[in-house]
Each structure stands twice: as structure tokens, then as C-alpha cells.
């Protein structure tokens, strides 16, 4: 920001401009006590610009007006508390537009951090998606699977890679899969997953042959091996065997699933959609998808699993 002569104001001048904006704040809709509380709270927050000061003043004045309406004293120790702010947002601001309510909540929580003496919760890092494997790495894992010492180990190791990178199935879901759960239908290869997230998953086309062979070998038996439905640590030995090549990264179920997710995202044009819509959060996509009809199985196979000439 520059003045009329084109020179930037000093830090002291900028601070005085902000302070003047705060001192001048005296809306007729607020009591003198509430306006004084708003000015004091915002002054303590030390906003960097007059615009930021006005945004904070507006938020805290709305909070103060709400507090007086329910009999709360206009003071930081009374109003600038998490429970009071949340009550205000949920009840006192319920007639406002959603975007306005979110802005009020953000500004009041910022004031809360500058005025509350109590220690604040430690922010936890958001868990990031694991990086996918490259096509060359997946091909190398399948070659390693084909070199295992017995036919059973070869088929189980192949199934582990193909189910993870070809259908996104990992963790406890692998324990419940039998060879008969891999079926050819609607022009593709499908995996019928049971349990808490029961679903039918189209297999990516390049994994049809290896997974079909592993499923045929297993028949009614478990695809990943073992003798009981509650068996544990099934994938440990297989994972170690497929991580024996020092030139390859360690085999991880999460990265196999990420590989499948990325390939599906490319197939449906997800990045182009998100870029065009300006969407950065997957929660928004979940809200939208909830209102869409279920995709017919042949359509899902054509989009996510490719075509399979040997399918029904």
C-alpha cells in the first residue's frame, strides 16, 4: 500500500492507521459496554490492516450482541470461549448465509487464540495419501511374484499385487476373499467384496489375466492363503518376498491402493473436473456424489475396468 505520493507508509504509520480504525468503531446497534469489549478484543489481536480490523470488529460485535441477548457480560473471559462461540454460530447466526457463518467462526476462533490464556489444542498433521507405484514398479512386483518357490506362493503373491493395484483392496478385506469371489460378468472382471464395505469392484484391464489365473488356482479357497477366516498377518511374508529387490521400493498395501485410485482418477478425468470447478477438498465431491444415481455395472466396468474380450 502506498500514500498519495507513491511512498509506502512506515510500520508505525500502518499500526496507527489500524489503531485509529479500532478507536473509531462505535456502532449505534451496540451498547457502550459491548462496543468497548469489541475494540479491546480486536486491539489485543493486533490486526495488520484496517480491513482485517474491521472484519474482526464485525465478528466480535455480533458475538457481543448475541451475548447480551442471552444475559452474558460483554467480556473476553465470558464470550471468547469455545462453547460460547459455537453456540453463537449454531443459534445466534443461524439466519445468516453459510459463507458468512463460516467467516464469523474463523474470525472469532482467531480472536480466541489471541485472548485466551488456556493452552490451545495441539494441531495434528493431516494424513496424506501415499504415493502410487509406477507401471514399471508394478510390473516388477508381478515378475517377482512369478518367481516364487511354489505354485501356491506364486498365485498368492500375484493376487496380492493384482487385488491392491488392480482393484484397490487392502488390509482386512483381503482375508475374506476366495477365488470364487473373482467373477467374469458384464464384459469385465469383478471382485465381490463382503464385510462392512460390501461392494463389487471392477478390476483394471491390465490385471484381468494375472488375477483371473490366481482366482482359478484358489477356486473356493482363500486367495491370499491360510486356513481360517480370522487368520492374521497374511500379507507379511508375501510382502517381504516381493520387497527382496533392492532396486524396488518396499511393497505397501496403502501404496497399491493409491496406485489403483490414481489410475481410476485418470480414467474418469477427476483432476480436470476438480481444476475446472476450483474444488480442492474431496468432502465437497462426496456431498455431490451422494445425490447421483448408482452407475449400472456395465458402465462402471467400461469406465473403471476396461473391456475384456473373454467376459460374458
C-alpha positions as CSV (number, residue, x, y, z in Angstrom):
1,X,0.0,0.0,0.0
2,X,1.3,3.5,-0.9
3,X,0.2,7.0,0.0
4,X,-0.7,9.8,-2.4
5,X,2.9,10.5,-3.1
6,X,3.5,6.8,-4.0
7,X,5.6,6.0,-1.0
8,X,4.9,3.1,1.3
9,X,3.9,4.0,4.9
10,X,6.2,3.0,7.7
11,X,5.3,0.2,10.1
12,X,4.4,2.7,12.8
13,X,2.1,4.7,10.4
14,X,0.4,1.5,9.4
15,X,-0.1,0.5,13.0
16,X,-1.6,3.9,13.8
17,X,-4.0,3.6,10.9
18,X,-5.2,0.3,12.3
19,X,-5.5,1.7,15.8
20,X,-7.4,4.7,14.6
21,X,-9.9,2.4,12.8
22,X,-10.4,0.4,16.0
23,X,-10.8,3.5,18.2
24,X,-13.4,4.9,15.8
25,X,-15.6,1.8,16.0
26,X,-18.8,2.7,17.8
27,X,-21.9,1.3,16.0
28,X,-25.2,2.6,17.3
29,X,-26.6,-1.0,17.4
30,X,-24.2,-1.9,20.2
31,X,-24.2,-0.8,23.8
32,X,-21.2,1.1,25.0
33,X,-20.0,-1.9,27.0
34,X,-20.3,-4.2,24.1
35,X,-18.5,-1.7,21.7
36,X,-15.7,-1.3,24.3
37,X,-15.3,-5.1,24.6
38,X,-15.1,-5.4,20.8
39,X,-12.5,-2.6,20.5
40,X,-10.4,-4.1,23.3
41,X,-10.5,-7.7,21.9
42,X,-9.5,-6.6,18.4
43,X,-6.8,-4.3,19.6
44,X,-5.3,-7.2,21.5
45,X,-5.3,-9.3,18.4
46,X,-3.2,-6.6,16.6
47,X,-4.6,-7.0,13.1
48,X,-2.2,-5.9,10.3
49,X,-4.6,-3.8,8.2
50,X,-7.7,-1.7,8.7
51,X,-9.7,-4.1,6.6
52,X,-8.7,-7.0,8.9
53,X,-9.5,-4.9,11.9
54,X,-13.0,-4.2,10.5
55,X,-13.6,-7.9,9.8
56,X,-12.7,-8.8,13.4
57,X,-14.7,-5.9,14.8
58,X,-17.8,-7.1,12.9
59,X,-17.4,-10.7,14.1
60,X,-16.9,-9.8,17.8
61,X,-19.7,-7.2,17.8
62,X,-22.1,-9.9,16.5
63,X,-20.9,-12.2,19.3
64,X,-21.3,-9.4,21.9
65,X,-24.8,-8.6,20.7
66,X,-25.7,-12.3,21.0
67,X,-24.1,-12.5,24.5
68,X,-26.2,-9.6,25.7
69,X,-29.3,-11.2,24.3
70,X,-28.8,-14.3,26.5
71,X,-27.6,-12.4,29.6
72,X,-23.8,-12.8,29.2
73,X,-21.5,-10.0,30.2
74,X,-19.5,-8.5,27.2
75,X,-16.1,-9.5,28.4
76,X,-13.4,-11.7,26.9
77,X,-13.4,-14.2,29.8
78,X,-17.2,-14.7,29.2
79,X,-17.7,-14.5,25.5
80,X,-14.4,-15.5,23.9
81,X,-14.8,-19.2,24.9
82,X,-15.1,-22.1,22.5
83,X,-18.5,-23.2,23.8
84,X,-20.0,-19.7,23.6
85,X,-18.6,-19.1,20.1
86,X,-20.0,-22.5,18.9
87,X,-23.4,-21.7,20.4
88,X,-23.5,-18.3,18.7
89,X,-22.6,-19.8,15.3
90,X,-25.2,-22.5,15.7
91,X,-28.1,-20.5,17.1
92,X,-27.3,-16.7,17.1
93,X,-26.1,-16.7,13.5
94,X,-28.4,-19.4,12.0
95,X,-30.3,-16.9,9.8
96,X,-27.0,-15.8,8.1
97,X,-25.7,-17.2,4.8
98,X,-23.4,-20.3,5.3
99,X,-20.4,-18.5,3.9
100,X,-21.0,-15.6,6.4
101,X,-21.3,-18.0,9.3
102,X,-18.0,-19.7,8.3
103,X,-16.2,-16.4,8.1
104,X,-17.6,-15.4,11.5
105,X,-16.5,-18.7,13.0
106,X,-13.0,-18.3,11.5
107,X,-12.5,-14.8,12.8
108,X,-13.8,-15.5,16.3
109,X,-11.6,-18.5,16.6
110,X,-8.7,-16.3,15.6
111,X,-9.6,-13.8,18.3
112,X,-9.9,-16.7,20.8
113,X,-6.3,-17.7,20.2
114,X,-5.0,-14.2,21.0
115,X,-7.1,-13.6,24.1
116,X,-7.5,-17.0,25.8
117,X,-4.9,-17.8,28.4
118,X,-5.7,-21.5,28.4
119,X,-3.4,-23.7,26.3
120,X,-4.7,-24.4,22.8
121,X,-5.1,-27.9,21.4
122,X,-2.0,-29.1,19.5
123,X,-2.8,-29.3,15.8
124,X,-2.3,-32.8,14.3
125,X,-0.9,-33.2,10.9
126,X,-3.4,-34.3,8.3
127,X,-2.7,-37.8,7.0
128,X,-1.6,-37.6,3.3
129,X,-2.3,-40.1,0.6
130,X,0.5,-42.5,-0.1
131,X,2.3,-42.1,-3.4
132,X,1.3,-44.6,-6.1
133,X,3.7,-47.0,-7.7
134,X,4.8,-46.6,-11.3
135,X,3.7,-49.0,-14.0
136,X,7.3,-50.3,-14.2
137,X,7.3,-51.0,-10.4
138,X,4.0,-52.9,-10.6
139,X,5.3,-54.9,-13.5
140,X,8.5,-55.7,-11.5
141,X,6.4,-56.9,-8.5
142,X,4.4,-59.2,-10.8
143,X,7.6,-60.6,-12.2
144,X,8.9,-61.2,-8.6
145,X,5.6,-62.9,-7.8
146,X,6.1,-65.3,-10.8
147,X,9.5,-66.4,-9.4
148,X,8.3,-67.6,-6.0
149,X,9.3,-71.1,-5.0
150,X,5.9,-72.9,-5.2
151,X,2.8,-72.5,-7.3
152,X,0.7,-71.6,-4.3
153,X,3.1,-68.8,-3.3
154,X,3.3,-67.6,-6.9
155,X,-0.5,-67.3,-7.2
156,X,-1.0,-65.7,-3.7
157,X,1.7,-63.1,-4.4
158,X,0.2,-62.3,-7.8
159,X,-3.2,-62.0,-6.2
160,X,-1.8,-59.6,-3.5
161,X,-0.5,-57.2,-6.2
162,X,-3.4,-57.5,-8.6
163,X,-6.1,-57.0,-5.9
164,X,-4.3,-54.0,-4.5
165,X,-3.2,-52.2,-7.7
166,X,-6.0,-53.6,-9.8
167,X,-9.0,-53.2,-7.5
168,X,-7.9,-51.1,-4.5
169,X,-8.5,-53.9,-2.0
170,X,-6.2,-54.0,1.0
171,X,-6.0,-54.8,4.7
172,X,-8.7,-56.9,6.4
173,X,-10.7,-57.2,3.2
174,X,-8.1,-59.4,1.7
175,X,-8.7,-62.1,4.4
176,X,-12.3,-62.6,3.3
177,X,-11.7,-63.1,-0.5
178,X,-11.9,-66.5,-2.1
179,X,-11.1,-67.4,-5.7
180,X,-14.8,-67.7,-6.4
181,X,-15.3,-64.0,-5.4
182,X,-13.5,-63.0,-8.6
183,X,-16.0,-63.4,-11.4
184,X,-16.4,-62.5,-15.1
185,X,-19.5,-60.6,-15.8
186,X,-20.9,-57.7,-17.9
187,X,-17.8,-57.7,-20.1
188,X,-15.2,-57.4,-17.4
189,X,-13.6,-59.0,-14.3
190,X,-15.2,-58.1,-10.9
191,X,-14.3,-58.7,-7.3
192,X,-17.2,-59.2,-4.9
193,X,-16.1,-57.7,-1.5
194,X,-18.0,-58.7,1.6
195,X,-18.0,-57.2,5.1
196,X,-18.6,-53.7,6.4
197,X,-18.0,-52.0,3.0
198,X,-19.5,-54.7,0.8
199,X,-19.3,-53.8,-2.9
200,X,-18.5,-55.0,-6.3
201,X,-15.2,-53.7,-7.8
202,X,-14.3,-53.7,-11.5
203,X,-10.7,-54.8,-12.0
204,X,-8.4,-52.7,-14.2
205,X,-8.0,-54.3,-17.5
206,X,-4.2,-55.0,-17.3
207,X,-4.8,-57.1,-14.1
208,X,-7.5,-59.3,-15.6
209,X,-5.1,-62.1,-16.7
210,X,-3.0,-62.4,-13.6
211,X,-5.9,-62.1,-11.1
212,X,-8.0,-64.4,-13.2
213,X,-5.2,-67.0,-13.0
214,X,-4.8,-66.6,-9.3
215,X,-8.6,-66.9,-8.7
216,X,-8.8,-70.0,-10.8
217,X,-6.0,-71.6,-8.8
218,X,-7.6,-70.7,-5.5
219,X,-11.1,-71.9,-6.5
220,X,-13.2,-72.0,-3.3
221,X,-10.1,-71.5,-1.2
222,X,-8.7,-68.2,0.1
223,X,-7.0,-66.0,-2.5
224,X,-4.2,-64.9,-0.1
225,X,-3.9,-68.3,1.6
226,X,-4.3,-69.5,5.1
227,X,-6.8,-71.9,6.6
228,X,-9.3,-69.8,8.7
229,X,-11.4,-66.7,8.2
230,X,-9.9,-64.9,11.2
231,X,-6.2,-65.5,10.2
232,X,-3.8,-62.6,10.7
233,X,-0.7,-61.2,9.2
234,X,-1.3,-62.9,5.9
235,X,0.4,-60.4,3.7
236,X,3.6,-60.0,5.8
237,X,5.5,-63.0,4.3
238,X,4.3,-62.2,0.8
239,X,5.2,-58.5,1.1
240,X,8.7,-59.4,2.3
241,X,9.2,-61.8,-0.6
242,X,8.1,-59.0,-3.1
243,X,10.4,-56.5,-1.4
244,X,13.6,-58.5,-1.9
245,X,14.8,-56.5,-4.8
246,X,16.8,-53.5,-3.5
247,X,16.1,-51.6,-6.7
248,X,12.4,-51.5,-5.8
249,X,10.6,-49.6,-3.0
250,X,9.1,-51.6,-0.2
251,X,5.7,-53.2,-1.1
252,X,2.9,-51.5,0.9
253,X,-0.8,-52.1,0.8
254,X,-1.6,-48.4,1.0
255,X,0.6,-47.6,-2.0
256,X,-1.0,-50.4,-4.0
257,X,-4.4,-48.9,-3.3
258,X,-3.1,-45.4,-4.1
259,X,-1.9,-46.8,-7.5
260,X,-5.5,-48.1,-8.2
261,X,-7.1,-44.8,-7.1
262,X,-4.8,-42.7,-9.3
263,X,-5.5,-44.9,-12.3
264,X,-9.2,-44.6,-11.8
265,X,-9.0,-40.9,-11.2
266,X,-7.2,-40.6,-14.6
267,X,-9.9,-42.7,-16.3
268,X,-12.8,-40.6,-15.0
269,X,-11.0,-37.3,-15.6
270,X,-11.1,-36.3,-11.9
271,X,-8.3,-33.8,-12.0
272,X,-9.8,-31.9,-15.0
273,X,-13.1,-31.7,-13.1
274,X,-11.6,-30.5,-9.9
275,X,-9.4,-28.0,-11.7
276,X,-12.4,-26.6,-13.7
277,X,-14.7,-26.4,-10.7
278,X,-12.0,-25.0,-8.4
279,X,-12.5,-27.8,-5.9
280,X,-9.7,-28.7,-3.6
281,X,-11.5,-30.8,-0.9
282,X,-12.8,-34.3,-1.5
283,X,-15.6,-33.7,1.0
284,X,-17.3,-31.5,-1.5
285,X,-17.2,-34.2,-4.1
286,X,-18.7,-36.7,-1.6
287,X,-21.6,-34.3,-1.0
288,X,-22.2,-34.1,-4.7
289,X,-21.9,-37.8,-5.4
290,X,-24.4,-38.7,-2.7
291,X,-27.1,-37.2,-4.9
292,X,-26.2,-39.1,-8.1
293,X,-27.8,-42.4,-9.2
294,X,-25.9,-45.6,-9.0
295,X,-23.9,-46.4,-12.1
296,X,-25.0,-49.6,-14.0
297,X,-22.4,-52.4,-13.7
298,X,-21.5,-52.4,-17.4
299,X,-21.0,-48.7,-17.3
300,X,-18.7,-48.9,-14.2
301,X,-16.7,-51.7,-15.8
302,X,-16.3,-49.8,-19.1
303,X,-15.1,-46.8,-17.2
304,X,-13.0,-48.3,-14.4
305,X,-12.2,-51.8,-15.6
306,X,-11.7,-51.5,-19.3
307,X,-13.0,-54.2,-21.7
308,X,-12.4,-57.9,-21.5
309,X,-13.0,-59.9,-24.7
310,X,-13.4,-63.1,-22.6
311,X,-16.1,-61.7,-20.4
312,X,-19.8,-62.7,-20.6
